[in-house]
Amino acid sequence: MNRRALRIELAIVLAVTFGLSAFTATLTLIDFWLRGLAEQRVALNPRRSYFDLIDFGMQLAGIIQLLAWGALALYLLWRTGTTLRRIGLGRFRPGPDLLGGLGLAALIGLPGLGLYLAARSLGLAAEVVPAEIGSSWWRIPTLVLAAFANSWAEEVVVVGYLLTRLDQLGVRPGRALLASAALRGAYHLYQGIGAGLGNLAMGLIFGYVWRRTGRLWPLIVAHAVIDIVAFVGYALLAGRLDWLR
């Protein structure tokens, strides 16, 4: 596949996935900033309908879309001779993949929470509500699936796919890593400047780990664990507080 075709493919994939998300997130940040960033509220898993079954269907549609983004990136890599093992998605190994992912989750998750709280106190972050789905029976399983779908799409597209394509285009490793991390930070800007900087740092760490280990599974595990703790933990806490009232 020639360089021109690679550039076109890369532009299309980003326009369909996280490149467009970065553009809309930047516009949202500007809108929030003009209206008072600290006073804004962002729901990561909002209700999408007043009707329970319609809401459930739309939540599943969002999950399927994210899974499809990752699958599209893998398919395009496969079509040009890049195997799953090449980008670190070979056979899952519980030792390095699961334990490594849990270690990464601790490394990223705790400082990330501290950064969010600091950004909120400085007025550099909107109020982030991890879950706003309600008390239906499908709430917790859907939040777990959403967490996995987020981690799958982001790590496959922004790390495995993007860094592989940038390498094939001859971009220097440091610049490619910075571009991947900057993209990750940009599409989180709808949560505020703090989230953008935090995810920029996360992108640098994740990209570095991927390059050093050649494994993508630990990144997916770490991201999923962070999101599950945030989504499900918030939902359970909110539900308990409602019950106590």
N, C-alpha and C positions, 0 to 999 in steps of 0.2 A: 504494500500500500504506500503510495507516494506521499510526500510531505503535504502537498496541497490538499489531497483527499483527507489526510489526518486532521488538518486544521479545520476543514469544513465540518467533518464529523464531530470534532471537539466543540465547535461553536454551536452546532445543532443540539448536542446532548446537554450542554450547559444552558442553552436557551429553553429547553424543555424542562430541565430539572432545577438545580440549585443556582444557576446563574440568574434565572428569572426571579427566584426566591430572594436572591441578594438585592436585586433592583427594587422589588416591592418592599423589602425590609428597610432599605435605605429611605425610601419615600415615607414609610410609616414612621421611622425615627424622626424625620424632619417635621412631619405632621404633629407627632407627640411633643417634640421640642417646642414648637410654636404655641402649643396649647398647655404647656407645663408638663414636662416629662414625668416628674415624680407623682403627678396626680392621675396618671393614666393607668389602666388596668388591662392586662393581657392574659387571656386564658389559652393555655397550650392545647387543651383538649376540650373545646367548648361544645355545648349542646348545639346540634344543628337543626333540630326540629322540636316543636312542642309535642309531637306525637312519638311515643316511645319506640315503636317498631321502625318508623321512618328514620328516627335518630340513629337507631342501631344499624340500619342499612347504610346510612351515610358515613358512620364511623368505620364500618367495614370497607366502604369504597375508598376512604382515605388511606386505610392500611394497605389495600391492594395496590393503590397507585404508588405508594412508596416501595413496596416489594417489586413492582414492575420497573421502576426506575433502576433499581439495582440489577434486575434481570436483563434489562436492555443494555446496560454498560457491560455486563459479563458476556452477553451474546456478541456485541460488537468486537470485544477483545478476542473472543473465540473465533470469530469469522476471519480474523487476521492472524491467527496462529498462536495467540497467547492463551495458555491453558489456565485452569483454575489454580493449579499448584503454583504456577509462575507468580501469581499475585497473592499467594498465601492462603488459598481456600482449598487446600488439599484435605486429606482425612483429618477430622477433628481429633486432637490429642488432649485429653483431659488435663494432663500435667501442665505443659507449657501454655496451652490455650485457655483453659478454665482458670487455673490458679494465676496465670499471668494477667488474665483479664480482671480478676478480682483485685489484684494488686494495683493495676492501673486505675481501676474505679476508685480505690481509696486515695491514690495519689492525686487524682483529678477532682473527685467529688467533694472532699472536705474543704480544700482551698477554694473551690468554686463557690460553695455556699458562703464562705467568708467574704469572698469578693462581691457576691450579690448583696449581702447585708451592708457592706461598706459602700457600695454604689448607691443603694437605697438611701443611706444616711446622707450622702453627698448630693442627692437629687439627680443621679446619673443613670437611674434605672426605673422602669415602670414597675408597678406591682404585678408580679408574675403569679398566676394561679395555675398550678400544674394540671388540675383536673376539674372539669365542670360538666360532668356527664349525668349526675343524678344518682338515684338510689336503686336503679333497676338491677335485676339479677345478673345481667351481662356486663355490668360496669367494670368489675375487676379484671375478668378475662380480656375484655377489650383494651383496657389500659396496658396490660402486659403485652398483648399483640402490638399495640401502637408503639410501645417502647422498643420492641424487637424490630419493627418495621422502620422506625427512625434510625436505629443503629445500623441496620442492614443497608438502607439507602445511602446514608451519609458516608459510611466507611467504604462501601464498595465504589461509589461514584467519586467521592472527593479524595480518597486516598488510593485505593487499588487502581481504579480506572484513570483518574486524572494524572497521577504521578507516573503511571506507566506510559501514557500517551505523551506527556511532556518529556520523558526520557527518550522516547522514540523520535521526538522532534528535535532532539539535541539541546534541550534547555539544561543549563547547569543545575546540578542537584540542589544546591542551596536556594537558587531562585525558584525552582519548581516547588520545593518544600514551602517557601514563603508564599507562593501563589496559592497553593492548596490551603494553607492555614488562613490566609487573608479571605479566601472565599468562604471558609467555615465561619469566620468572624462576621463577615458581611451579612450572611443570611440569618444571623441571629440578632441583628441590630434592632429589629422590631421590639426586642425586650429592653433595649437601652444600650448606652455606650459601654457600661460595665460588662454586659453579656457579650458584646462584640469583642472586647479585649480578652475576656476569659476564654472565649472559644478560639480566638487567635492563638493563645498560649496552648490550649488543648490540641489544636491542629498541629502546632510545631512539635509537641511531644509525641502525638500519635504518629505523625509522619516519620519522625526520627526512629521510633520503635519499629515501625514497619520496615524501614530501610535496613535497620540493624538485624532484625530477626527474620525477615521475609515471611512473616505470618500476619494474616489479616484477622483471623479468628479472635485473638486476644482483644483487639480493638473493638470488634463487634460485641464481645461479651462485656467489656468494660462500659461501653456506651449504653448497652441494654440495661445493665445493673444500675447505673446512675439514673436512668430514666424510670426504671421500675420503682426504685426507692422514692423518687420524687413524685411520680404519678400516683402509685398505689398508696404510699405513705400518707400523702396529702388527702387522698380520698377517704382512707380509713379514719384519719384524724378528724377530718371535717364531719364525717358521718357520726363519729363518737360525740363530738361537740354538739351536733344537732340533737342526738339522743338525750344528752344530758340536759339540754334546754327543755 
